[in-house]
Amino acid sequence: GMWAHTMPCQDYQDLIDRGWRRSGKYVYKPTMNQTCCPQYTIKCAALQFHPSRSQKKVIKKVAKLLANPPTGSRAGELGGPDSGEPSVVEDVPDKQPSQVDLPKVTSGDPQVSSGDPQVSSGDPQVTSGDPQVSSDQGGVKESGEASGEHEKPATSNKIPRAGEGPDPAKPPCKKAKLLRKQRRQEKEALRQASESLPLRKKEKKEDAQKSLEDFLKEEALSRLEMRLVRSEPKSEEFRRTRKESYEVYKKYQVAVHKDEPDKCTEKQWTRFLVDSPLQEEHKPGSPACGNGSFHQQYWLDGKLIAVGVLDVLPNCVSSVYLYYDPDYHYLSLGTYSALREIALTRQLHETAPSLVFYYMGFYIHTCPKMKYKGNYDPSFLLCPESYSWVAVETCRPKLDASNYARLEQPGKEDENGNIDVDRVLVLYEHQLMPYAIYRAITGGTDVEDVRLYAMLAGRTCAERIILFRN
């Protein structure tokens, strides 16, 4: 890797097309054939992108949750989406009256007389002890013994003894009737479903014809305001929201990546996600915002909930990092932000015709958290040997067989790999010179290091980027 003090956007575009990435002002390239988990640069053809079924569901889910936020101040509370706790619902099986466990009446008040079954005055109560049935005056009579005495009211308060069947004074069980009603309701539901099937097919067909922008026009999504603010050089809007952005970052790192709070300093955040070597550029053919480094902010009802760190380059929007408030994890902001950044790429293309790709950083085939990037179709991986782009579908069988693989077909060579080390530009003692002159002055003891740099950067960048030597 190397520290980049300042860099035109076209130079960085050429570097990432050879597998380089930046972290702050540090620009680096993985050693693909030596690492256990090779990192392949991945890009999506934004103009040809159409959201998959699962990606459409994410957009609809965000719209639904914005329209009806989950209960609770934090995500997942009180049965909210993505809650880690199951709902507590007791499944109570149907029981016949003879199977129901009933409390026994105590020998105190109220007592039931041997004559007319009248309940004594006062509300019946069950004691907290172990109640027993009263033995006074015969207790509670069975229905057969009572038939010769006074006629009992239809709404008798008699309690059947356990195991002796339902109370004959009560109306018959309605379970069969309820089952018949349930069957009728199921038939009606099937009928309505069959009638609505053509409508559902029509809705699916309309969904298939919708563009990404059509899905993002959901009224509820308008609550989530998007702001693109320049981070380097720092715009006035960035300075005004700097503190809020840092606090979201710190909260995210501690909750999601388990970083120590004292390690997540504002200085560390600045070096990692604010500082950038890219120059602000406003050239013909560039978007209205210009080229350079930006933060795309997500505001919900006046609160900053997420930030996407982006580079807007001559041919692409390059995603650097995303952090969000963990309280809003239920919004699936990782997937949603990627869809928003693809939409931003398409929007910027309207005034910048050459800006047609969305770069998602590195694809790692063996890592599920990085492998999902291949689901944004059509996507392409950078071959680590020919530095040409190959469709993800073509690469997958090779990567299944080996973590590191040449993705391009045999015979295609690196068109930018023919290096003449003497033509590498060098800054030495405040003077700009080709490496040939520098080597004549110093003896050229670092020739192999410079040759390796030139091979990794490519001929175009090696002859244009100034390499500092002391």
Sequence and secondary structure as in RCSB ss.txt:
>XXXX:A:sequence
GMWAHTMPCQDYQDLIDRGWRRSGKYVYKPTMNQTCCPQYTIKCAALQFHPSRSQKKVIKKVAKLLANPPTGSRA
GELGGPDSGEPSVVEDVPDKQPSQVDLPKVTSGDPQVSSGDPQVSSGDPQVTSGDPQVSSDQGGVKESGEASGEH
EKPATSNKIPRAGEGPDPAKPPCKKAKLLRKQRRQEKEALRQASESLPLRKKEKKEDAQKSLEDFLKEEALSRLE
MRLVRSEPKSEEFRRTRKESYEVYKKYQVAVHKDEPDKCTEKQWTRFLVDSPLQEEHKPGSPACGNGSFHQQYWL
DGKLIAVGVLDVLPNCVSSVYLYYDPDYHYLSLGTYSALREIALTRQLHETAPSLVFYYMGFYIHTCPKMKYKGN
YDPSFLLCPESYSWVAVETCRPKLDASNYARLEQPGKEDENGNIDVDRVLVLYEHQLMPYAIYRAITGGTDVEDV
RLYAMLAGRTCAERIILFRN
>XXXX:A:secstr
 EE S B HHHHHHHHTTT EEETTEEE   TTTSSS  EEEEEEGGG    HHHHHHHHHHHHHHHS  SSSST
TGGG TT SS           GGGS      SSSS B SSS  B SS     SS      GGG S  HHHHTTSS
   SS      TTS S TTS    HHHHHHHHHHHHHHHHHHHHHHHHHHHHHHHHHHH  HHHHTT GGGGGEE
EEEEEEETB HHHHHHHHHHHHHHHHHHHHHS   GGG  HHHHIIIII   B  B  TTS TT BEEEEEEEEE
TTEEEEEEEEEE SSEEEEEEEEE GGGGGG HHHHHHHHHHHHHHHHHTT TT  EEEEEEE TT HHHHGGGG
SSSEEEE TTT  EEEHHHHHHHHHH SS   S TT   TT    GGGSEEEETTEEEEHHHHHHHH  TTHHHH
HHHHHHH HHHHTTS EEE 
